Amino acid sequence: MGFFRRNLNTIDKIVEQYPFAEGLLDKIHYRYLLTIREVYRQQLEMYTEQKHQVDHRIVSIHQPQIRPMVRGKEKHKVEFGPKINVSLQNGFARIQDIEFEAYNESTRLIAQVEAYRKLNGCYPELVQTDKIYLTRANRAI
């Protein structure tokens, strides 16, 4: 942690000396620097507070929006990438939700069916889902 903090301090001093220097960092490298600072902050928080997790933890400097999702599956306990809710209609897939944070899909079913009704003027003839969608709230409708 000490070497990392020292390197960030060196970068800060360079930026202080040349605050308006054009081209010091291009957009991509500036974004990387901001992401690295946030990773450092998260790691420091976990170290000082002696904990093993932090909210919105960054696991990739190149794709900071990607979050680990604990799935509890035997082979792959953690998955990465977005979660999506998709509906199929006449051979076309319509993405209703796309999120990089974990959420329970069953809470989105009613909104997805209502979006279908709003678009088509009627409810779908058939709704097929996984068992996770079979909540009391969803079955009550």
Z-matrix of the N, CA and C atoms (Angstrom, degrees):
N
C 1 1.442
C 2 1.528 1 110.65
N 3 1.318 2 116.07 1 -36.60
C 4 1.458 3 120.22 2 -177.49
C 5 1.517 4 112.60 3 -63.62
N 6 1.338 5 116.91 4 -44.06
C 7 1.456 6 120.34 5 179.27
C 8 1.529 7 110.75 6 -65.44
N 9 1.290 8 116.01 7 -38.14
C 10 1.453 9 120.70 8 -179.79
C 11 1.526 10 110.32 9 -64.88
N 12 1.334 11 116.65 10 -46.30
C 13 1.472 12 121.25 11 178.64
C 14 1.534 13 110.10 12 -62.04
N 15 1.327 14 116.59 13 -39.87
C 16 1.469 15 120.34 14 178.55
C 17 1.523 16 110.41 15 -61.01
N 18 1.331 17 117.24 16 -43.78
C 19 1.464 18 120.72 17 -179.80
C 20 1.524 19 111.75 18 -65.31
N 21 1.321 20 117.13 19 -40.16
C 22 1.464 21 119.60 20 176.26
C 23 1.523 22 111.28 21 -64.69
N 24 1.317 23 117.87 22 -38.05
C 25 1.472 24 121.45 23 176.45
C 26 1.525 25 110.86 24 -63.16
N 27 1.331 26 117.37 25 -39.64
C 28 1.472 27 121.20 26 178.05
C 29 1.524 28 110.00 27 -62.61
N 30 1.325 29 117.10 28 -42.74
C 31 1.467 30 120.84 29 177.92
C 32 1.529 31 109.99 30 -63.30
N 33 1.339 32 116.93 31 -41.57
C 34 1.463 33 120.56 32 178.23
C 35 1.526 34 111.31 33 -60.07
N 36 1.317 35 118.22 34 -41.29
C 37 1.467 36 121.72 35 179.23
C 38 1.519 37 111.67 36 -64.45
N 39 1.317 38 116.61 37 -39.17
C 40 1.468 39 120.45 38 178.46
C 41 1.528 40 109.58 39 -64.38
N 42 1.330 41 116.57 40 -43.64
C 43 1.468 42 120.64 41 179.92
C 44 1.531 43 110.40 42 -65.31
N 45 1.347 44 117.92 43 -36.96
C 46 1.470 45 121.21 44 177.38
C 47 1.518 46 111.15 45 -63.78
N 48 1.337 47 117.43 46 -39.16
C 49 1.469 48 121.28 47 -179.49
C 50 1.522 49 111.58 48 -68.88
N 51 1.325 50 116.80 49 -34.28
C 52 1.461 51 121.01 50 -176.09
C 53 1.526 52 110.19 51 -127.42
N 54 1.337 53 117.53 52 64.95
C 55 1.470 54 119.14 53 -173.87
C 56 1.527 55 113.98 54 -64.90
N 57 1.305 56 118.00 55 -30.38
C 58 1.456 57 119.99 56 -178.10
C 59 1.521 58 112.18 57 -110.24
N 60 1.318 59 116.54 58 18.01
C 61 1.467 60 120.05 59 -178.25
C 62 1.526 61 109.44 60 -69.53
N 63 1.321 62 115.27 61 115.40
C 64 1.462 63 120.62 62 179.10
C 65 1.523 64 109.40 63 -69.26
N 66 1.300 65 115.76 64 139.12
C 67 1.457 66 120.19 65 173.49
C 68 1.507 67 115.68 66 78.28
N 69 1.341 68 118.80 67 10.95
C 70 1.466 69 119.33 68 177.24
C 71 1.524 70 109.65 69 -58.89
N 72 1.315 71 115.91 70 -46.14
C 73 1.466 72 122.20 71 174.89
C 74 1.526 73 108.44 72 -136.48
N 75 1.324 74 115.88 73 136.58
C 76 1.461 75 117.53 74 173.32
C 77 1.528 76 108.92 75 -78.43
N 78 1.323 77 117.32 76 176.15
C 79 1.467 78 121.60 77 -175.22
C 80 1.522 79 112.52 78 -57.59
N 81 1.312 80 116.03 79 -43.02
C 82 1.468 81 120.27 80 -176.68
C 83 1.522 82 110.74 81 -64.71
N 84 1.330 83 116.89 82 -47.61
C 85 1.466 84 120.05 83 -178.43
C 86 1.528 85 112.05 84 -69.50
N 87 1.330 86 116.63 85 -32.30
C 88 1.460 87 119.62 86 175.88
C 89 1.531 88 110.14 87 -65.73
N 90 1.336 89 116.47 88 -40.98
C 91 1.468 90 120.75 89 176.69
C 92 1.532 91 110.25 90 -63.67
N 93 1.342 92 116.78 91 -41.04
C 94 1.467 93 120.09 92 176.80
C 95 1.528 94 110.49 93 -60.03
N 96 1.337 95 115.87 94 -42.48
C 97 1.462 96 119.54 95 -179.73
C 98 1.527 97 110.97 96 -62.02
N 99 1.324 98 117.27 97 -44.38
C 100 1.467 99 120.06 98 177.47
C 101 1.525 100 111.16 99 -61.96
N 102 1.318 101 116.80 100 -41.20
C 103 1.462 102 120.96 101 178.93
C 104 1.519 103 111.07 102 -64.89
N 105 1.322 104 116.68 103 -42.33
C 106 1.472 105 121.06 104 179.56
C 107 1.520 106 110.27 105 -63.51
N 108 1.328 107 116.89 106 -40.01
C 109 1.468 108 119.54 107 176.98
C 110 1.535 109 110.95 108 -60.79
N 111 1.321 110 116.42 109 -40.65
C 112 1.471 111 120.29 110 179.82
C 113 1.526 112 111.00 111 -68.88
N 114 1.325 113 117.26 112 -39.03
C 115 1.474 114 120.28 113 176.03
C 116 1.527 115 109.83 114 -61.56
N 117 1.315 116 116.08 115 -43.26
C 118 1.472 117 120.05 116 177.71
C 119 1.533 118 110.54 117 -60.95
N 120 1.331 119 116.62 118 -44.57
C 121 1.460 120 119.96 119 179.48
C 122 1.524 121 110.98 120 -60.99
N 123 1.319 122 116.63 121 -43.10
C 124 1.460 123 120.56 122 178.92
C 125 1.532 124 111.77 123 -63.97
N 126 1.324 125 116.27 124 -44.69
C 127 1.463 126 119.82 125 179.94
C 128 1.523 127 111.30 126 -64.51
N 129 1.336 128 116.57 127 -40.40
C 130 1.455 129 120.74 128 178.55
C 131 1.527 130 110.73 129 -64.11
N 132 1.328 131 116.71 130 -41.14
C 133 1.465 132 121.11 131 177.47
C 134 1.524 133 110.77 132 -60.80
N 135 1.326 134 116.80 133 -45.75
C 136 1.469 135 119.54 134 -179.96
C 137 1.530 136 110.96 135 -64.87
N 138 1.334 137 116.51 136 -37.87
C 139 1.465 138 120.41 137 -179.26
C 140 1.525 139 111.52 138 -69.27
N 141 1.329 140 116.88 139 -49.13
C 142 1.466 141 119.75 140 -175.91
C 143 1.522 142 112.28 141 -70.30
N 144 1.334 143 117.46 142 -34.31
C 145 1.464 144 120.63 143 -179.62
C 146 1.523 145 112.41 144 -93.30
N 147 1.331 146 116.52 145 2.91
C 148 1.462 147 123.75 146 177.89
C 149 1.529 148 111.77 147 50.12
N 150 1.344 149 114.85 148 54.72
C 151 1.455 150 119.66 149 176.77
C 152 1.524 151 108.67 150 -127.62
N 153 1.316 152 115.72 151 166.02
C 154 1.460 153 120.29 152 -173.54
C 155 1.524 154 113.68 153 -110.17
N 156 1.314 155 116.92 154 3.05
C 157 1.457 156 119.37 155 177.59
C 158 1.519 157 110.31 156 -147.16
N 159 1.322 158 114.91 157 159.53
C 160 1.455 159 122.09 158 179.19
C 161 1.527 160 107.10 159 -145.98
N 162 1.321 161 116.71 160 147.37
C 163 1.466 162 120.23 161 -179.99
C 164 1.522 163 111.13 162 -63.18
N 165 1.319 164 116.29 163 140.46
C 166 1.472 165 123.61 164 176.64
C 167 1.531 166 111.57 165 56.07
N 168 1.310 167 116.08 166 41.98
C 169 1.469 168 121.27 167 -177.13
C 170 1.528 169 111.33 168 -62.36
N 171 1.304 170 115.60 169 131.36
C 172 1.464 171 122.18 170 178.46
C 173 1.519 172 108.19 171 -87.33
N 174 1.341 173 116.18 172 128.18
C 175 1.457 174 120.54 173 -179.85
C 176 1.528 175 112.17 174 -116.98
N 177 1.340 176 117.08 175 -4.40
C 178 1.451 177 120.83 176 179.08
C 179 1.526 178 109.62 177 -143.93
N 180 1.311 179 116.60 178 122.53
C 181 1.461 180 120.52 179 178.89
C 182 1.530 181 110.41 180 -68.32
N 183 1.323 182 116.23 181 -34.20
C 184 1.461 183 120.31 182 -178.63
C 185 1.524 184 112.85 183 -77.46
N 186 1.337 185 117.24 184 -26.24
C 187 1.459 186 121.76 185 178.56
C 188 1.532 187 108.74 186 -134.45
N 189 1.332 188 117.45 187 73.12
C 190 1.469 189 119.64 188 -174.43
C 191 1.525 190 114.34 189 -66.41
N 192 1.331 191 117.85 190 -15.35
C 193 1.459 192 120.08 191 179.49
C 194 1.532 193 111.94 192 -77.01
N 195 1.325 194 118.49 193 -17.50
C 196 1.465 195 122.47 194 -179.03
C 197 1.522 196 109.13 195 -73.57
N 198 1.338 197 115.66 196 132.29
C 199 1.461 198 120.90 197 179.78
C 200 1.518 199 110.55 198 -122.21
N 201 1.321 200 117.52 199 145.21
C 202 1.467 201 119.26 200 174.20
C 203 1.524 202 109.60 201 -74.44
N 204 1.329 203 115.69 202 137.90
C 205 1.463 204 121.01 203 177.02
C 206 1.522 205 108.20 204 -121.33
N 207 1.307 206 116.46 205 118.04
C 208 1.455 207 120.96 206 178.14
C 209 1.515 208 107.36 207 -74.85
N 210 1.328 209 116.43 208 120.20
C 211 1.457 210 121.00 209 -174.92
C 212 1.530 211 112.27 210 -107.56
N 213 1.333 212 118.09 211 -20.22
C 214 1.452 213 120.00 212 178.42
C 215 1.519 214 114.13 213 77.43
N 216 1.294 215 117.49 214 11.84
C 217 1.460 216 120.06 215 178.13
C 218 1.527 217 108.70 216 -79.86
N 219 1.303 218 116.13 217 150.88
C 220 1.461 219 120.13 218 -174.88
C 221 1.522 220 112.65 219 -65.34
N 222 1.322 221 117.02 220 -45.83
C 223 1.464 222 120.35 221 -176.20
C 224 1.525 223 112.19 222 -77.86
N 225 1.328 224 116.69 223 -46.31
C 226 1.465 225 121.67 224 -177.96
C 227 1.527 226 108.68 225 -122.60
N 228 1.307 227 116.52 226 95.64
C 229 1.463 228 120.34 227 -176.59
C 230 1.531 229 112.17 228 -70.76
N 231 1.348 230 115.74 229 -28.46
C 232 1.464 231 120.54 230 -179.49
C 233 1.524 232 108.15 231 -126.16
N 234 1.332 233 115.42 232 136.08
C 235 1.457 234 121.23 233 176.74
C 236 1.523 235 109.39 234 -120.23
N 237 1.326 236 116.19 235 158.18
C 238 1.455 237 121.94 236 -179.43
C 239 1.519 238 108.99 237 -127.59
N 240 1.313 239 116.22 238 152.34
C 241 1.449 240 121.09 239 177.12
C 242 1.511 241 110.99 240 115.05
N 243 1.311 242 116.11 241 175.40
C 244 1.464 243 119.34 242 -176.20
C 245 1.526 244 112.10 243 -78.03
N 246 1.318 245 114.88 244 153.79
C 247 1.460 246 121.92 245 169.44
C 248 1.518 247 105.81 246 -100.28
N 249 1.331 248 115.97 247 137.31
C 250 1.455 249 119.11 248 -178.88
C 251 1.525 250 110.38 249 -131.01
N 252 1.313 251 115.89 250 149.77
C 253 1.455 252 123.63 251 168.13
C 254 1.514 253 106.04 252 -110.22
N 255 1.319 254 116.14 253 123.36
C 256 1.451 255 121.71 254 -175.29
C 257 1.522 256 109.31 255 -125.78
N 258 1.316 257 116.11 256 140.17
C 259 1.462 258 120.54 257 171.48
C 260 1.523 259 107.92 258 -119.32
N 261 1.324 260 114.86 259 145.58
C 262 1.462 261 121.26 260 178.86
C 263 1.515 262 109.32 261 -109.03
N 264 1.337 263 115.61 262 134.54
C 265 1.455 264 120.77 263 179.12
C 266 1.515 265 108.34 264 -147.69
N 267 1.313 266 116.23 265 119.42
C 268 1.469 267 122.37 266 179.21
C 269 1.528 268 112.41 267 53.00
N 270 1.297 269 116.79 268 39.37
C 271 1.462 270 121.06 269 177.78
C 272 1.520 271 114.73 270 83.23
N 273 1.322 272 118.56 271 -0.02
C 274 1.458 273 122.45 272 179.20
C 275 1.518 274 109.58 273 -106.90
N 276 1.303 275 116.21 274 140.31
C 277 1.463 276 121.84 275 176.62
C 278 1.522 277 108.53 276 -98.76
N 279 1.323 278 115.68 277 130.04
C 280 1.467 279 121.07 278 178.23
C 281 1.523 280 107.34 279 -115.56
N 282 1.325 281 116.68 280 121.98
C 283 1.465 282 121.06 281 178.59
C 284 1.523 283 108.09 282 -84.71
N 285 1.311 284 115.64 283 118.09
C 286 1.458 285 121.89 284 179.38
C 287 1.529 286 110.88 285 -87.56
N 288 1.329 287 116.25 286 -45.75
C 289 1.470 288 122.14 287 -179.64
C 290 1.515 289 109.69 288 -134.70
N 291 1.320 290 115.65 289 143.31
C 292 1.459 291 121.34 290 170.86
C 293 1.519 292 106.97 291 -143.29
N 294 1.325 293 115.41 292 121.19
C 295 1.463 294 120.72 293 -177.38
C 296 1.515 295 109.89 294 -141.51
N 297 1.313 296 115.33 295 148.62
C 298 1.452 297 120.85 296 176.81
C 299 1.524 298 112.22 297 -95.73
N 300 1.328 299 116.85 298 -9.97
C 301 1.463 300 121.37 299 175.66
C 302 1.521 301 108.88 300 -92.98
N 303 1.324 302 116.11 301 150.29
C 304 1.454 303 120.37 302 178.96
C 305 1.527 304 110.09 303 -70.14
N 306 1.321 305 115.80 304 142.03
C 307 1.460 306 121.48 305 174.69
C 308 1.522 307 107.84 306 -154.27
N 309 1.320 308 116.08 307 163.58
C 310 1.451 309 121.47 308 178.83
C 311 1.530 310 108.15 309 -88.22
N 312 1.317 311 116.20 310 118.02
C 313 1.456 312 121.53 311 -175.47
C 314 1.524 313 112.91 312 -60.62
N 315 1.321 314 117.22 313 -31.96
C 316 1.461 315 120.15 314 -174.57
C 317 1.529 316 112.39 315 -62.09
N 318 1.326 317 117.13 316 -24.37
C 319 1.466 318 120.10 317 -179.38
C 320 1.527 319 112.31 318 -73.94
N 321 1.319 320 117.45 319 -11.01
C 322 1.467 321 121.45 320 -176.86
C 323 1.529 322 113.59 321 -102.02
N 324 1.332 323 117.86 322 -5.47
C 325 1.462 324 120.45 323 -173.49
C 326 1.526 325 112.47 324 -62.62
N 327 1.303 326 118.20 325 -47.73
C 328 1.465 327 121.45 326 -177.10
C 329 1.530 328 110.47 327 -61.31
N 330 1.317 329 116.57 328 -44.20
C 331 1.470 330 120.06 329 178.59
C 332 1.523 331 110.96 330 -62.68
N 333 1.327 332 116.85 331 -36.75
C 334 1.455 333 120.00 332 -179.68
C 335 1.536 334 110.96 333 -68.84
N 336 1.317 335 117.40 334 -40.57
C 337 1.457 336 120.76 335 177.64
C 338 1.531 337 110.18 336 -66.58
N 339 1.323 338 117.04 337 -40.11
C 340 1.472 339 120.24 338 178.06
C 341 1.534 340 111.34 339 -65.72
N 342 1.323 341 117.67 340 -36.11
C 343 1.464 342 120.46 341 176.31
C 344 1.521 343 110.54 342 -64.07
N 345 1.318 344 116.39 343 -37.30
C 346 1.466 345 120.70 344 175.90
C 347 1.531 346 109.92 345 -62.39
N 348 1.341 347 116.38 346 -46.66
C 349 1.464 348 120.80 347 -179.86
C 350 1.527 349 111.45 348 -60.94
N 351 1.312 350 116.23 349 -41.92
C 352 1.468 351 120.51 350 -179.79
C 353 1.533 352 111.15 351 -63.76
N 354 1.317 353 116.16 352 -38.32
C 355 1.459 354 121.19 353 -178.41
C 356 1.530 355 112.02 354 -74.88
N 357 1.347 356 116.76 355 -38.76
C 358 1.465 357 121.03 356 -171.92
C 359 1.525 358 114.94 357 -106.84
N 360 1.330 359 117.65 358 -10.44
C 361 1.458 360 120.16 359 179.85
C 362 1.517 361 114.72 360 82.28
N 363 1.320 362 117.80 361 0.92
C 364 1.465 363 121.70 362 177.27
C 365 1.527 364 108.46 363 -153.06
N 366 1.319 365 114.14 364 164.00
C 367 1.466 366 118.46 365 177.28
C 368 1.520 367 109.48 366 -78.45
N 369 1.341 368 117.53 367 155.94
C 370 1.466 369 119.02 368 179.08
C 371 1.531 370 111.12 369 -65.92
N 372 1.306 371 114.96 370 149.04
C 373 1.466 372 120.85 371 179.04
C 374 1.522 373 110.66 372 -67.80
N 375 1.345 374 116.74 373 -32.65
C 376 1.455 375 121.57 374 -175.65
C 377 1.523 376 109.47 375 -144.17
N 378 1.318 377 116.60 376 137.98
C 379 1.464 378 122.22 377 173.69
C 380 1.521 379 106.99 378 -123.61
N 381 1.324 380 116.81 379 118.68
C 382 1.461 381 121.55 380 178.71
C 383 1.517 382 108.56 381 -111.68
N 384 1.322 383 116.70 382 131.33
C 385 1.462 384 120.98 383 -176.84
C 386 1.517 385 110.48 384 -141.67
N 387 1.327 386 114.62 385 173.65
C 388 1.459 387 121.78 386 170.56
C 389 1.523 388 108.82 387 -83.43
N 390 1.317 389 115.92 388 171.46
C 391 1.465 390 121.05 389 -179.66
C 392 1.526 391 112.80 390 -61.27
N 393 1.326 392 117.59 391 -27.43
C 394 1.469 393 120.30 392 -176.63
C 395 1.532 394 111.51 393 -61.58
N 396 1.328 395 117.24 394 -23.50
C 397 1.465 396 121.22 395 -178.63
C 398 1.531 397 113.07 396 -81.27
N 399 1.317 398 118.15 397 -8.95
C 400 1.451 399 121.90 398 -174.95
C 401 1.529 400 112.27 399 -83.75
N 402 1.309 401 115.74 400 57.80
C 403 1.473 402 121.07 401 177.50
C 404 1.521 403 108.61 402 -87.45
N 405 1.314 404 116.34 403 164.86
C 406 1.468 405 120.25 404 178.10
C 407 1.522 406 111.15 405 -59.88
N 408 1.331 407 116.51 406 -42.13
C 409 1.462 408 120.02 407 -179.24
C 410 1.526 409 111.36 408 -62.62
N 411 1.314 410 117.76 409 -41.84
C 412 1.468 411 120.33 410 -178.81
C 413 1.523 412 111.10 411 -72.15
N 414 1.317 413 118.73 412 -35.37
C 415 1.466 414 120.75 413 -179.79
C 416 1.525 415 112.06 414 -75.70
N 417 1.321 416 117.60 415 -20.66
C 418 1.464 417 121.37 416 -177.83
C 419 1.523 418 111.98 417 -72.60
N 420 1.287 419 117.60 418 -15.85
C 421 1.472 420 121.04 419 -175.39
C 422 1.510 421 111.39 420 -85.89
